Amino acid sequence: MSHPAQGGQSHGDAARERPPLLVIAGATATGKSALAIDAAERLGGEVINADALQFYRGMDVGTAKVTPRERRGIPHHLLDILHVTEEANVATFQRDARRLANEIRERGKLPIVVGGSGLYVRAFTDVMAFPPSDPAVRAEVEAHVREIGTAAAHVELAAADPDAAAKIAPRDERRIVRALEVHRLTGKPFSAFLPTYTFHDPAIAYVAVQLDRSKLHERVEERVHRMVESGFREEVEALLDAGIEQGTTARQAIGYAQLIAHVRGEMSLEAAIESTITNTRRLVRKQDTWFRRDKRLTWVPGEDSDAAFAMIEREIAHAAEQPSTAEA
């Protein structure tokens, strides 16, 4: 990485004295975490997690969370910050991730944001406002939806906000309630609050890791079997004791939902494994589709770390030439 010249005379030079931002995105099992650690080690960086499930304490095996040993002394932020009964919040993540990135830059280090949760990655990278929420209105909407049913509520949403309805499944009660709540509070469609493809800070190097689909499917299968061999069932049993079923996000996570059913005697281990593999492959396709829509991304090879790192260095050098607009 070629660092910008220090002690510049112009405002632009001063803005470029701080390191840029590196974001490594991509689907599950592409090798993002290992690449982020390599980049941090080579470039003097710190890692900020943008995988929503890795916020949860105790959800280690089933999320392939990097172990302290695998982190090789590289500081990692926003891991293990929530109890499994708590809900992840993208607005809170945006605030905390951007604050941490600025603190890392102030130390002269490179912030490296890594994750496959597309909305969280976009919340970090892009100009993105969040619609208001009101518990009283939410409760009214929830009661209304329960009374008329999700299918009828989806029809109602389609009349008020056709764009949102087109993107929300008719049985997705949680998202239907949220979209109707926003419409009641603001009179605006939920889609009005979706992010645009505009960086909040131009000094962002933005890459995604890609693998051949068949290779990725093999990795997913191998990973799920390895998780089971590494104590996934025991982890889920401990999380049941911790109250994971009282949460929403954590208990519905792929793998955890299946293993909970297995522990409860509702599904064989073989069926739980197969369902986890199938649903993870489905998730991989959704993640890939999400990131492919973003034409700003530079795709780096997941099986050639040297080539990937060379491409990352070029992106960082380009980002370092952009005047940073992030708050110090």
DRENKE-600153 format. One record per residue (C-alpha): residue number from 1; residue in one letter; chain; y, x, z. Coordinates in Angstrom, 1 decimal. Last residue first. Layout:
N
{rec NUM 'a' 'A' {Y X Z}} ...
//
This chain:
328
{rec 328 'a' 'A' {12.7 -12.9 12.6}} {rec 327 'e' 'A' {12.9 -16.1 10.6}} {rec 326 'a' 'A' {11.2 -16.0 7.3}} {rec 325 't' 'A' {13.3 -15.5 4.2}} {rec 324 's' 'A' {11.7 -12.2 3.1}} {rec 323 'p' 'A' {13.2 -10.6 0.0}} {rec 322 'q' 'A' {10.4 -10.0 -2.5}} {rec 321 'e' 'A' {9.5 -6.4 -3.3}} {rec 320 'a' 'A' {6.9 -6.4 -0.5}} {rec 319 'a' 'A' {5.1 -9.3 -2.2}} {rec 318 'h' 'A' {4.5 -7.1 -5.3}} {rec 317 'a' 'A' {3.1 -4.3 -3.3}} {rec 316 'i' 'A' {1.0 -6.7 -1.3}} {rec 315 'e' 'A' {-0.4 -8.2 -4.5}} {rec 314 'r' 'A' {-1.2 -4.8 -5.9}} {rec 313 'e' 'A' {-2.9 -3.8 -2.6}} {rec 312 'i' 'A' {-5.0 -7.0 -2.7}} {rec 311 'm' 'A' {-6.2 -6.2 -6.2}} {rec 310 'a' 'A' {-7.3 -2.8 -5.1}} {rec 309 'f' 'A' {-9.0 -4.3 -2.1}} {rec 308 'a' 'A' {-11.0 -6.8 -4.2}} {rec 307 'a' 'A' {-12.1 -4.0 -6.5}} {rec 306 'd' 'A' {-13.2 -1.9 -3.6}} {rec 305 's' 'A' {-14.9 -4.9 -1.9}} {rec 304 'd' 'A' {-17.0 -5.8 -4.9}} {rec 303 'e' 'A' {-19.2 -8.8 -4.1}} {rec 302 'g' 'A' {-16.5 -11.3 -3.1}} {rec 301 'p' 'A' {-14.4 -10.6 -6.2}} {rec 300 'v' 'A' {-10.6 -11.4 -5.9}} {rec 299 'w' 'A' {-8.8 -14.5 -7.2}} {rec 298 't' 'A' {-5.1 -14.3 -7.3}} {rec 297 'l' 'A' {-3.6 -17.6 -6.1}} {rec 296 'r' 'A' {-0.3 -19.0 -7.4}} {rec 295 'k' 'A' {-2.2 -21.5 -9.6}} {rec 294 'd' 'A' {-3.2 -23.6 -6.7}} {rec 293 'r' 'A' {-5.5 -26.3 -8.0}} {rec 292 'r' 'A' {-8.4 -23.8 -7.8}} {rec 291 'f' 'A' {-7.9 -23.8 -4.0}} {rec 290 'w' 'A' {-8.8 -27.4 -3.5}} {rec 289 't' 'A' {-11.6 -27.4 -6.0}} {rec 288 'd' 'A' {-13.2 -24.4 -4.3}} {rec 287 'q' 'A' {-12.9 -26.0 -0.9}} {rec 286 'k' 'A' {-14.5 -29.2 -2.2}} {rec 285 'r' 'A' {-17.4 -27.3 -3.9}} {rec 284 'v' 'A' {-17.9 -25.3 -0.7}} {rec 283 'l' 'A' {-18.0 -28.5 1.4}} {rec 282 'r' 'A' {-20.8 -29.9 -0.8}} {rec 281 'r' 'A' {-22.7 -26.7 -0.3}} {rec 280 't' 'A' {-22.1 -27.1 3.5}} {rec 279 'n' 'A' {-23.4 -30.7 3.3}} {rec 278 't' 'A' {-26.6 -29.7 1.6}} {rec 277 'i' 'A' {-27.3 -26.7 3.8}} {rec 276 't' 'A' {-26.5 -28.8 7.0}} {rec 275 's' 'A' {-28.7 -31.6 5.8}} {rec 274 'e' 'A' {-31.6 -29.2 5.1}} {rec 273 'i' 'A' {-31.3 -27.6 8.5}} {rec 272 'a' 'A' {-31.1 -30.9 10.3}} {rec 271 'a' 'A' {-34.1 -32.2 8.4}} {rec 270 'e' 'A' {-36.1 -29.2 9.3}} {rec 269 'l' 'A' {-35.1 -29.5 13.0}} {rec 268 's' 'A' {-36.2 -33.1 13.0}} {rec 267 'm' 'A' {-33.5 -35.8 13.5}} {rec 266 'e' 'A' {-32.7 -38.4 16.1}} {rec 265 'g' 'A' {-34.3 -36.5 19.1}} {rec 264 'r' 'A' {-30.9 -36.0 20.8}} {rec 263 'v' 'A' {-31.2 -32.3 20.2}} {rec 262 'h' 'A' {-31.7 -33.0 16.5}} {rec 261 'a' 'A' {-28.8 -35.4 16.3}} {rec 260 'i' 'A' {-26.6 -32.8 18.0}} {rec 259 'l' 'A' {-27.9 -30.2 15.5}} {rec 258 'q' 'A' {-26.9 -32.4 12.6}} {rec 257 'a' 'A' {-23.4 -33.1 13.9}} {rec 256 'y' 'A' {-22.9 -29.4 14.7}} {rec 255 'g' 'A' {-24.0 -28.3 11.3}} {rec 254 'i' 'A' {-21.0 -29.8 9.5}} {rec 253 'a' 'A' {-18.3 -30.6 12.1}} {rec 252 'q' 'A' {-18.3 -34.1 13.4}} {rec 251 'r' 'A' {-18.6 -33.2 17.0}} {rec 250 'a' 'A' {-15.7 -30.7 16.8}} {rec 249 't' 'A' {-13.2 -33.0 15.1}} {rec 248 't' 'A' {-13.6 -36.0 17.2}} {rec 247 'g' 'A' {-14.1 -34.9 20.8}} {rec 246 'q' 'A' {-16.0 -36.8 23.5}} {rec 245 'e' 'A' {-19.3 -35.7 21.9}} {rec 244 'i' 'A' {-18.4 -32.1 22.6}} {rec 243 'g' 'A' {-18.4 -32.7 26.3}} {rec 242 'a' 'A' {-19.1 -29.2 27.8}} {rec 241 'd' 'A' {-22.8 -30.1 28.4}} {rec 240 'l' 'A' {-23.1 -31.1 24.8}} {rec 239 'l' 'A' {-21.5 -27.8 23.9}} {rec 238 'a' 'A' {-24.2 -25.9 25.9}} {rec 237 'e' 'A' {-26.9 -27.8 24.0}} {rec 236 'v' 'A' {-25.1 -27.0 20.7}} {rec 235 'e' 'A' {-25.1 -23.3 21.5}} {rec 234 'e' 'A' {-28.8 -23.4 22.4}} {rec 233 'r' 'A' {-29.5 -25.1 19.0}} {rec 232 'f' 'A' {-27.5 -22.5 17.2}} {rec 231 'g' 'A' {-29.3 -19.6 18.9}} {rec 230 's' 'A' {-29.4 -16.8 16.3}} {rec 229 'e' 'A' {-32.5 -18.0 14.4}} {rec 228 'v' 'A' {-30.7 -21.3 13.7}} {rec 227 'm' 'A' {-27.6 -19.5 12.6}} {rec 226 'r' 'A' {-29.7 -17.2 10.3}} {rec 225 'h' 'A' {-31.2 -20.3 8.6}} {rec 224 'v' 'A' {-27.7 -21.7 8.0}} {rec 223 'r' 'A' {-26.4 -18.3 6.7}} {rec 222 'e' 'A' {-29.4 -17.8 4.3}} {rec 221 'e' 'A' {-28.8 -21.3 2.8}} {rec 220 'v' 'A' {-25.1 -20.7 2.4}} {rec 219 'r' 'A' {-25.6 -17.3 0.9}} {rec 218 'e' 'A' {-28.0 -18.7 -1.7}} {rec 217 'h' 'A' {-25.4 -21.4 -2.6}} {rec 216 'l' 'A' {-22.8 -18.7 -2.9}} {rec 215 'k' 'A' {-25.0 -16.6 -5.2}} {rec 214 's' 'A' {-25.5 -19.7 -7.4}} {rec 213 'r' 'A' {-21.8 -20.4 -7.5}} {rec 212 'd' 'A' {-20.8 -16.9 -8.4}} {rec 211 'l' 'A' {-18.4 -15.7 -5.7}} {rec 210 'q' 'A' {-14.7 -16.0 -5.2}} {rec 209 'v' 'A' {-12.3 -14.7 -2.6}} {rec 208 'a' 'A' {-8.7 -16.1 -2.6}} {rec 207 'v' 'A' {-5.5 -14.2 -2.7}} {rec 206 'y' 'A' {-1.8 -14.8 -1.7}} {rec 205 'a' 'A' {0.5 -11.9 -1.0}} {rec 204 'i' 'A' {3.5 -13.6 0.6}} {rec 203 'a' 'A' {7.1 -12.3 0.6}} {rec 202 'p' 'A' {8.5 -15.4 -1.0}} {rec 201 'd' 'A' {8.6 -17.1 2.5}} {rec 200 'h' 'A' {8.2 -20.9 2.8}} {rec 199 'f' 'A' {6.2 -20.7 -0.4}} {rec 198 't' 'A' {6.5 -23.7 -2.7}} {rec 197 'y' 'A' {3.5 -25.5 -4.1}} {rec 196 't' 'A' {4.7 -28.8 -2.7}} {rec 195 'p' 'A' {3.3 -30.1 0.6}} {rec 194 'l' 'A' {2.4 -33.8 1.2}} {rec 193 'f' 'A' {5.0 -35.8 3.1}} {rec 192 'a' 'A' {5.9 -38.2 0.3}} {rec 191 's' 'A' {2.2 -38.8 -0.2}} {rec 190 'f' 'A' {2.2 -40.8 3.0}} {rec 189 'p' 'A' {4.3 -43.4 1.2}} {rec 188 'k' 'A' {7.7 -44.0 2.8}} {rec 187 'g' 'A' {8.8 -47.0 4.9}} {rec 186 't' 'A' {9.1 -44.5 7.7}} {rec 185 'l' 'A' {7.2 -45.9 10.7}} {rec 184 'r' 'A' {5.1 -48.6 9.0}} {rec 183 'h' 'A' {4.2 -46.3 6.1}} {rec 182 'v' 'A' {3.3 -43.5 8.5}} {rec 181 'e' 'A' {1.0 -45.8 10.5}} {rec 180 'l' 'A' {-0.6 -47.1 7.4}} {rec 179 'a' 'A' {-1.4 -43.6 6.3}} {rec 178 'r' 'A' {-2.8 -42.6 9.7}} {rec 177 'v' 'A' {-4.9 -45.8 10.0}} {rec 176 'i' 'A' {-6.4 -45.2 6.5}} {rec 175 'r' 'A' {-7.1 -41.5 7.5}} {rec 174 'r' 'A' {-9.0 -42.4 10.6}} {rec 173 'e' 'A' {-10.9 -45.3 9.0}} {rec 172 'd' 'A' {-12.4 -43.3 6.1}} {rec 171 'r' 'A' {-14.5 -46.2 4.7}} {rec 170 'p' 'A' {-12.4 -46.9 1.7}} {rec 169 'a' 'A' {-12.2 -43.2 0.9}} {rec 168 'i' 'A' {-8.7 -41.8 0.8}} {rec 167 'k' 'A' {-7.1 -40.1 -2.2}} {rec 166 'a' 'A' {-6.4 -43.2 -4.3}} {rec 165 'a' 'A' {-5.2 -45.0 -1.2}} {rec 164 'a' 'A' {-2.6 -42.3 -0.6}} {rec 163 'd' 'A' {-1.2 -42.7 -4.1}} {rec 162 'p' 'A' {-1.4 -46.5 -4.0}} {rec 161 'd' 'A' {0.8 -46.7 -0.9}} {rec 160 'a' 'A' {1.7 -50.3 0.2}} {rec 159 'a' 'A' {-0.7 -52.2 -2.1}} {rec 158 'a' 'A' {-3.4 -49.6 -1.8}} {rec 157 'l' 'A' {-3.0 -49.5 1.9}} {rec 156 'e' 'A' {-3.7 -53.2 2.2}} {rec 155 'v' 'A' {-6.9 -52.8 0.0}} {rec 154 'h' 'A' {-7.9 -49.9 2.3}} {rec 153 'a' 'A' {-7.4 -52.2 5.3}} {rec 152 'a' 'A' {-9.7 -54.8 3.7}} {rec 151 'a' 'A' {-12.4 -52.1 3.3}} {rec 150 't' 'A' {-11.7 -50.7 6.8}} {rec 149 'g' 'A' {-12.3 -54.1 8.6}} {rec 148 'i' 'A' {-9.8 -56.9 9.3}} {rec 147 'e' 'A' {-9.8 -56.8 13.1}} {rec 146 'r' 'A' {-10.6 -53.1 13.5}} {rec 145 'v' 'A' {-7.8 -52.3 11.1}} {rec 144 'h' 'A' {-5.3 -54.4 13.0}} {rec 143 'a' 'A' {-6.4 -52.8 16.3}} {rec 142 'e' 'A' {-6.0 -49.3 14.9}} {rec 141 'v' 'A' {-2.6 -50.3 13.4}} {rec 140 'e' 'A' {-1.3 -51.6 16.7}} {rec 139 'a' 'A' {-2.6 -48.5 18.5}} {rec 138 'r' 'A' {-0.9 -46.2 16.0}} {rec 137 'v' 'A' {2.4 -48.1 16.4}} {rec 136 'a' 'A' {2.2 -47.6 20.2}} {rec 135 'p' 'A' {1.2 -44.0 19.9}} {rec 134 'd' 'A' {4.1 -43.2 17.5}} {rec 133 's' 'A' {3.7 -40.5 14.8}} {rec 132 'p' 'A' {6.2 -38.8 12.5}} {rec 131 'p' 'A' {5.3 -37.3 9.1}} {rec 130 'f' 'A' {5.0 -33.5 9.0}} {rec 129 'a' 'A' {7.1 -31.2 6.8}} {rec 128 'm' 'A' {5.6 -28.5 4.5}} {rec 127 'v' 'A' {7.3 -25.6 2.7}} {rec 126 'd' 'A' {4.2 -23.6 2.0}} {rec 125 't' 'A' {2.1 -20.7 3.2}} {rec 124 'f' 'A' {1.2 -21.7 6.7}} {rec 123 'a' 'A' {0.7 -25.4 6.2}} {rec 122 'r' 'A' {-1.1 -24.5 2.9}} {rec 121 'v' 'A' {-3.7 -22.4 4.8}} {rec 120 'y' 'A' {-4.1 -25.2 7.3}} {rec 119 'l' 'A' {-4.6 -27.8 4.6}} {rec 118 'g' 'A' {-7.1 -25.7 2.8}} {rec 117 's' 'A' {-9.3 -24.9 5.8}} {rec 116 'g' 'A' {-11.1 -21.8 4.3}} {rec 115 'g' 'A' {-9.4 -19.2 6.4}} {rec 114 'v' 'A' {-7.6 -15.9 6.7}} {rec 113 'v' 'A' {-4.0 -15.1 7.6}} {rec 112 'i' 'A' {-3.3 -11.3 7.6}} {rec 111 'p' 'A' {-0.1 -10.2 9.3}} {rec 110 'l' 'A' {0.7 -6.6 8.4}} {rec 109 'k' 'A' {2.0 -4.5 11.3}} {rec 108 'g' 'A' {5.5 -3.1 11.9}} {rec 107 'r' 'A' {5.6 -4.6 15.4}} {rec 106 'e' 'A' {8.3 -7.1 14.2}} {rec 105 'r' 'A' {5.8 -8.1 11.5}} {rec 104 'i' 'A' {3.2 -9.0 14.1}} {rec 103 'e' 'A' {5.8 -11.1 16.0}} {rec 102 'n' 'A' {6.8 -12.9 12.8}} {rec 101 'a' 'A' {3.1 -13.6 11.9}} {rec 100 'l' 'A' {2.6 -14.9 15.5}} {rec 99 'r' 'A' {5.5 -17.4 15.2}} {rec 98 'r' 'A' {4.3 -18.5 11.8}} {rec 97 'a' 'A' {0.8 -19.1 13.1}} {rec 96 'd' 'A' {2.0 -20.9 16.2}} {rec 95 'r' 'A' {4.3 -23.4 14.4}} {rec 94 'q' 'A' {1.9 -24.1 11.5}} {rec 93 'f' 'A' {-1.0 -24.5 13.9}} {rec 92 't' 'A' {0.9 -27.0 16.0}} {rec 91 'a' 'A' {1.7 -29.0 12.8}} {rec 90 'v' 'A' {-2.0 -28.8 11.7}} {rec 89 'n' 'A' {-3.3 -30.2 15.0}} {rec 88 'a' 'A' {-6.8 -29.5 16.2}} {rec 87 'e' 'A' {-8.0 -32.2 18.6}} {rec 86 'e' 'A' {-9.3 -31.5 22.0}} {rec 85 't' 'A' {-12.8 -32.3 23.4}} {rec 84 'v' 'A' {-14.2 -29.0 22.1}} {rec 83 'h' 'A' {-11.7 -27.1 24.2}} {rec 82 'l' 'A' {-9.1 -25.3 22.1}} {rec 81 'i' 'A' {-7.7 -21.7 21.7}} {rec 80 'd' 'A' {-11.0 -19.9 20.9}} {rec 79 'l' 'A' {-9.5 -18.0 17.9}} {rec 78 'l' 'A' {-5.8 -18.3 17.1}} {rec 77 'h' 'A' {-5.2 -14.5 16.9}} {rec 76 'h' 'A' {-7.5 -11.6 16.1}} {rec 75 'p' 'A' {-6.5 -8.0 17.0}} {rec 74 'i' 'A' {-8.6 -5.4 15.1}} {rec 73 'g' 'A' {-10.8 -3.5 17.5}} {rec 72 'r' 'A' {-13.8 -3.5 15.2}} {rec 71 'r' 'A' {-13.7 -7.3 14.8}} {rec 70 'e' 'A' {-17.5 -7.2 14.3}} {rec 69 'r' 'A' {-17.9 -6.2 17.9}} {rec 68 'p' 'A' {-15.8 -9.0 19.2}} {rec 67 't' 'A' {-17.9 -11.4 17.1}} {rec 66 'v' 'A' {-16.7 -12.9 13.9}} {rec 65 'k' 'A' {-17.1 -16.7 14.0}} {rec 64 'a' 'A' {-19.9 -17.8 11.7}} {rec 63 't' 'A' {-18.9 -21.5 12.5}} {rec 62 'g' 'A' {-22.2 -22.6 13.8}} {rec 61 'v' 'A' {-22.8 -19.4 15.9}} {rec 60 'd' 'A' {-19.4 -19.4 17.5}} {rec 59 'm' 'A' {-18.3 -22.9 18.5}} {rec 58 'g' 'A' {-18.0 -22.0 22.2}} {rec 57 'r' 'A' {-14.2 -22.1 22.3}} {rec 56 'y' 'A' {-12.8 -24.1 19.4}} {rec 55 'f' 'A' {-10.1 -22.7 17.1}} {rec 54 'q' 'A' {-12.9 -21.5 14.8}} {rec 53 'l' 'A' {-13.3 -25.1 13.6}} {rec 52 'a' 'A' {-9.8 -25.2 12.1}} {rec 51 'd' 'A' {-10.2 -22.0 10.1}} {rec 50 'a' 'A' {-6.7 -20.5 9.7}} {rec 49 'n' 'A' {-7.3 -17.4 12.0}} {rec 48 'i' 'A' {-4.5 -14.8 12.2}} {rec 47 'v' 'A' {-5.7 -11.2 11.7}} {rec 46 'e' 'A' {-3.7 -8.1 12.6}} {rec 45 'g' 'A' {-2.8 -5.3 10.2}} {rec 44 'g' 'A' {-2.6 -1.6 9.8}} {rec 43 'l' 'A' {-3.4 -1.3 6.1}} {rec 42 'r' 'A' {-6.9 0.1 6.1}} {rec 41 'e' 'A' {-8.2 -1.6 9.2}} {rec 40 'a' 'A' {-6.4 -4.9 8.5}} {rec 39 'a' 'A' {-7.8 -4.9 4.9}} {rec 38 'd' 'A' {-11.3 -4.2 6.1}} {rec 37 'i' 'A' {-11.0 -7.0 8.8}} {rec 36 'a' 'A' {-9.6 -9.4 6.2}} {rec 35 'l' 'A' {-12.5 -8.5 3.8}} {rec 34 'a' 'A' {-15.1 -9.2 6.5}} {rec 33 's' 'A' {-13.5 -12.6 7.3}} {rec 32 'k' 'A' {-13.2 -13.7 3.7}} {rec 31 'g' 'A' {-16.8 -13.0 2.8}} {rec 30 't' 'A' {-17.5 -15.9 0.4}} {rec 29 'a' 'A' {-19.5 -17.9 3.0}} {rec 28 't' 'A' {-17.2 -20.9 3.2}} {rec 27 'a' 'A' {-14.7 -21.2 0.4}} {rec 26 'g' 'A' {-11.5 -19.2 -0.2}} {rec 25 'a' 'A' {-8.3 -17.9 1.4}} {rec 24 'i' 'A' {-6.9 -14.5 2.2}} {rec 23 'v' 'A' {-3.2 -14.7 3.0}} {rec 22 'l' 'A' {-1.2 -11.5 3.3}} {rec 21 'l' 'A' {2.4 -11.5 4.6}} {rec 20 'p' 'A' {5.0 -8.9 3.8}} {rec 19 'p' 'A' {5.9 -6.0 6.1}} {rec 18 'r' 'A' {9.5 -5.9 7.4}} {rec 17 'e' 'A' {11.8 -3.4 5.7}} {rec 16 'r' 'A' {12.2 -5.8 2.8}} {rec 15 'a' 'A' {15.0 -7.9 4.3}} {rec 14 'a' 'A' {17.0 -4.7 4.9}} {rec 13 'd' 'A' {16.6 -3.6 1.3}} {rec 12 'g' 'A' {17.8 -7.0 0.1}} {rec 11 'h' 'A' {20.8 -6.8 2.5}} {rec 10 's' 'A' {21.7 -3.5 0.9}} {rec 9 'q' 'A' {21.8 0.0 2.2}} {rec 8 'g' 'A' {18.2 0.7 2.7}} {rec 7 'g' 'A' {17.1 2.5 5.9}} {rec 6 'q' 'A' {13.4 2.3 5.1}} {rec 5 'a' 'A' {11.9 2.4 1.6}} {rec 4 'p' 'A' {9.4 -0.3 1.0}} {rec 3 'h' 'A' {5.8 0.6 1.9}} {rec 2 's' 'A' {3.4 1.4 -0.9}} {rec 1 'm' 'A' {0.0 0.0 0.0}} 
//
